[in-house]
Amino acid sequence: MPLYSNELMGISIEIERIRAQMIKLVEEHGFMHPIVQQCSGQLDLLLLSYYQLDKQLKLKGLEEYAY
């Protein structure tokens, strides 16, 4: 399995962990609580990392087939 795939899988697992944590925090504190907002920010960063890495993987795959 390529390194990128392993990294994507790891980020995906972390995204699901943080998402579940955020749902629990929302149920306990409400949407606007600072701890929920912090968790949401973490989730945003993970999602950005995932999409950037996925894009790199796709571009690399296209480059390999171009030659």
MODELLER restraints for C-alpha pairs under 7 A, 6 or more apart:
rsr = mdl.restraints
at = mdl.atoms
rsr.add(forms.Gaussian(group=physical.xy_distance, feature=features.Distance(at['CA:4:A'], at['CA:57:A']), mean=6.60, stdev=0.5))
rsr.add(forms.Gaussian(group=physical.xy_distance, feature=features.Distance(at['CA:8:A'], at['CA:50:A']), mean=6.27, stdev=0.5))
rsr.add(forms.Gaussian(group=physical.xy_distance, feature=features.Distance(at['CA:11:A'], at['CA:46:A']), mean=6.75, stdev=0.5))
rsr.add(forms.Gaussian(group=physical.xy_distance, feature=features.Distance(at['CA:11:A'], at['CA:50:A']), mean=6.28, stdev=0.5))
rsr.add(forms.Gaussian(group=physical.xy_distance, feature=features.Distance(at['CA:15:A'], at['CA:43:A']), mean=6.30, stdev=0.5))
rsr.add(forms.Gaussian(group=physical.xy_distance, feature=features.Distance(at['CA:15:A'], at['CA:46:A']), mean=6.27, stdev=0.5))
rsr.add(forms.Gaussian(group=physical.xy_distance, feature=features.Distance(at['CA:18:A'], at['CA:43:A']), mean=6.26, stdev=0.5))
rsr.add(forms.Gaussian(group=physical.xy_distance, feature=features.Distance(at['CA:19:A'], at['CA:43:A']), mean=6.84, stdev=0.5))
rsr.add(forms.Gaussian(group=physical.xy_distance, feature=features.Distance(at['CA:22:A'], at['CA:36:A']), mean=6.18, stdev=0.5))
rsr.add(forms.Gaussian(group=physical.xy_distance, feature=features.Distance(at['CA:22:A'], at['CA:39:A']), mean=6.00, stdev=0.5))
rsr.add(forms.Gaussian(group=physical.xy_distance, feature=features.Distance(at['CA:22:A'], at['CA:40:A']), mean=6.89, stdev=0.5))
rsr.add(forms.Gaussian(group=physical.xy_distance, feature=features.Distance(at['CA:25:A'], at['CA:36:A']), mean=6.00, stdev=0.5))
rsr.add(forms.Gaussian(group=physical.xy_distance, feature=features.Distance(at['CA:26:A'], at['CA:36:A']), mean=6.30, stdev=0.5))
